[in-house]
């Protein structure tokens, strides 16, 4: 069983109002940056009760030849990867959730640079969030 992911869709009403956006500090590591990040835990019954996150993923070293990506994990599952674009900044707006649960309670997020198969990737500190 894997974590289900989807691009965020629109939702309205009282449930939307009850889930306030909170800031994610800028995540940095050599060659990668995630900034203007925000997250919220969607209410049960809205967007699968997901950990909803968004922000700008930036390749901060255009000369290194490496791509960047985000890693997100929710309780009970391994890391999932969301790729950026080499030499660019991309906007990501994603839902990460446990498809078998009514809502997600715990989530972890970090920004990484893919350094190829011969060298280990480098990642920012991992931020942990709890509903």
C-alpha positions as CSV (number, residue, x, y, z in Angstrom):
1,X,0.0,0.0,0.0
2,X,1.5,3.4,-1.0
3,X,0.7,6.9,-0.1
4,X,-1.8,8.5,-2.5
5,X,-1.0,11.9,-3.9
6,X,-2.9,14.3,-6.1
7,X,-2.6,17.9,-7.3
8,X,-4.6,20.1,-5.1
9,X,-8.1,21.0,-6.2
10,X,-10.4,23.7,-5.1
11,X,-12.7,23.3,-2.1
12,X,-15.0,25.8,-0.4
13,X,-17.2,26.2,2.6
14,X,-16.8,25.9,6.3
15,X,-14.3,23.0,6.2
16,X,-12.0,25.2,4.1
17,X,-12.2,28.0,6.6
18,X,-11.4,25.8,9.5
19,X,-8.0,24.6,8.1
20,X,-5.7,27.6,8.3
21,X,-2.5,27.8,6.3
22,X,0.8,27.9,8.3
23,X,4.3,28.8,7.1
24,X,7.1,26.4,6.3
25,X,10.5,28.0,6.9
26,X,12.7,28.3,3.9
27,X,14.4,24.9,3.4
28,X,18.0,25.1,2.1
29,X,20.7,22.6,1.2
30,X,23.5,22.9,-1.3
31,X,21.9,23.6,-4.7
32,X,18.2,23.4,-3.6
33,X,15.8,25.8,-1.9
34,X,12.1,25.6,-1.0
35,X,10.7,29.0,-0.1
36,X,7.3,30.7,0.4
37,X,6.1,27.3,1.7
38,X,2.8,26.8,3.5
39,X,0.9,23.8,4.8
40,X,-2.3,22.8,6.4
41,X,-4.0,19.7,7.5
42,X,-7.3,19.4,5.6
43,X,-10.3,18.5,7.7
44,X,-11.5,14.9,7.7
45,X,-13.8,14.6,4.6
46,X,-12.1,17.4,2.7
47,X,-9.4,16.5,0.2
48,X,-9.1,13.1,2.0
49,X,-7.9,14.8,5.2
50,X,-4.6,15.4,3.5
51,X,-1.4,17.2,4.5
52,X,-1.7,20.0,2.0
53,X,1.5,21.8,1.1
54,X,2.7,24.3,-1.4
55,X,5.6,26.6,-2.2
56,X,8.5,27.4,-4.7
57,X,11.1,24.7,-5.3
58,X,14.2,26.3,-6.7
59,X,17.4,24.9,-8.3
60,X,19.7,27.3,-6.6
61,X,22.9,26.2,-8.4
62,X,22.4,26.2,-12.2
63,X,25.9,25.2,-12.9
64,X,26.0,21.9,-11.0
65,X,24.0,19.9,-13.5
66,X,21.7,18.4,-10.9
67,X,17.9,18.4,-10.5
68,X,16.0,19.1,-7.3
69,X,13.1,17.5,-5.6
70,X,10.9,17.5,-2.5
71,X,10.3,14.6,-0.3
72,X,7.2,14.2,1.8
73,X,6.2,11.4,4.1
74,X,3.0,10.8,6.1
75,X,2.6,8.4,9.0
76,X,2.8,4.7,8.0
77,X,4.4,5.3,4.6
78,X,7.9,5.9,3.1
79,X,9.1,9.1,1.4
80,X,7.4,10.2,-1.8
81,X,9.3,12.3,-4.3
82,X,8.1,15.4,-6.2
83,X,10.5,16.6,-8.9
84,X,11.5,20.1,-9.7
85,X,13.1,21.3,-12.9
86,X,16.8,21.8,-13.5
87,X,17.9,25.5,-13.6
88,X,14.3,26.7,-12.7
89,X,11.9,27.5,-9.9
90,X,8.7,25.6,-9.9
91,X,5.5,26.1,-7.9
92,X,4.2,22.9,-6.2
93,X,0.8,22.6,-4.7
94,X,0.2,19.0,-3.5
95,X,-1.9,16.8,-1.2
96,X,-0.2,14.0,0.7
97,X,-2.4,11.6,2.5
98,X,-3.0,8.1,3.8
99,X,-5.8,6.7,1.6
100,X,-6.8,4.2,4.3
101,X,-7.4,6.8,7.0
102,X,-10.0,9.5,7.5
103,X,-7.3,12.1,7.9
104,X,-3.5,12.5,8.2
105,X,-2.1,13.4,11.6
106,X,1.7,13.4,11.0
107,X,3.8,14.6,8.1
108,X,7.5,15.3,7.3
109,X,8.9,17.4,4.5
110,X,12.4,18.3,3.1
111,X,14.0,19.7,0.0
112,X,16.8,17.7,-1.8
113,X,19.3,17.8,-4.7
114,X,19.7,14.7,-6.8
115,X,23.4,14.3,-7.2
116,X,23.3,11.2,-9.4
117,X,24.0,7.5,-8.7
118,X,27.6,7.8,-7.6
119,X,27.1,10.4,-4.8
120,X,24.5,10.6,-2.1
121,X,21.8,13.3,-2.5
122,X,21.9,16.2,-0.1
123,X,18.7,17.3,1.7
124,X,17.6,20.2,3.9
125,X,16.7,19.6,7.5
126,X,13.5,17.6,7.8
127,X,10.5,19.5,9.2
128,X,7.9,17.5,11.1
129,X,4.3,18.6,11.5
130,X,1.4,17.2,13.6
131,X,-2.3,17.9,13.2
